[in-house]
Amino acid sequence: MTDVTKLLYEICEDEAVFEPGVDLIESGLLDSFAVIELFSALEDRGIVLYPTRIDRNKLRTADGIRELISEYENAQRDISSPKQNE
């Protein structure tokens, strides 16, 4: 599992990302360039998020980003698991 707060720290270079519930967008930690860096870093880890297909409000917190990653991983599992006839 990707350590979201560590990744955010690498991108934002601010320890405020470790504060629970901090609004990354409102605080200015996650601006448009940082979002691009985040998506690129996640893609490097095999996690492809499409900005037009996600709830952008989930980018506001580390927990929200974790939720997006979890949704992606669950969708990938559903795609790769064989369908069983019932």
C-alpha positions in Angstrom: 0.0 0.0 0.0 1.2 3.5 -0.8 2.1 5.6 2.1 0.0 8.6 1.2 1.3 11.1 3.8 4.9 10.3 3.0 4.2 10.8 -0.7 2.4 14.1 0.0 5.4 15.2 2.1 7.7 14.5 -0.8 5.5 16.6 -3.1 4.5 19.4 -0.7 7.7 19.5 1.4 5.7 20.6 4.4 5.1 18.6 7.6 1.6 19.9 7.8 0.6 17.0 5.6 1.0 14.7 8.6 -1.7 16.6 10.6 -4.9 14.5 10.6 -7.7 16.0 8.6 -5.7 19.0 7.2 -7.4 20.4 4.1 -4.6 20.1 1.6 -6.3 22.3 -1.0 -7.6 25.0 1.4 -4.1 25.2 3.1 -2.4 25.7 -0.3 -0.3 22.5 0.2 -1.9 20.8 -2.8 -2.1 23.3 -5.7 -2.7 22.4 -9.3 1.0 21.6 -9.9 1.2 19.4 -6.8 -1.9 17.5 -8.0 -0.2 16.7 -11.2 2.9 15.6 -9.3 0.7 13.4 -7.1 -1.1 11.7 -10.0 2.3 11.2 -11.7 3.8 9.7 -8.6 0.8 7.4 -8.1 1.0 6.3 -11.7 4.7 5.4 -11.2 3.4 3.1 -8.5 0.9 1.5 -10.8 -2.1 3.5 -9.6 -3.8 5.4 -12.4 -6.4 8.0 -11.3 -8.3 10.0 -14.0 -9.0 13.5 -12.8 -12.3 13.6 -14.7 -13.5 10.4 -13.1 -12.9 11.1 -9.4 -14.6 13.1 -6.7 -12.1 16.0 -6.4 -13.2 16.7 -2.9 -11.4 13.5 -1.9 -8.1 15.3 -2.8 -8.7 17.6 0.1 -7.3 15.2 2.7 -4.8 12.3 2.9 -7.7 10.1 4.0 -9.6 11.1 0.9 -6.6 10.2 -1.3 -6.3 6.9 0.5 -10.0 6.2 -0.3 -9.4 7.0 -4.0 -6.5 4.6 -4.1 -8.5 1.9 -2.3 -11.4 2.4 -4.8 -8.9 2.1 -7.7 -7.4 -1.1 -6.2 -10.8 -2.6 -5.6 -11.9 -1.9 -9.2 -8.6 -3.5 -10.4 -9.3 -6.6 -8.3 -12.8 -6.8 -9.7 -11.6 -6.5 -13.3 -8.8 -9.2 -12.8 -10.8 -11.7 -10.8 -12.6 -14.3 -12.9 -16.4 -14.2 -13.0 -18.0 -17.1 -11.4 -21.2 -18.6 -12.8 -23.8 -18.8 -10.1 
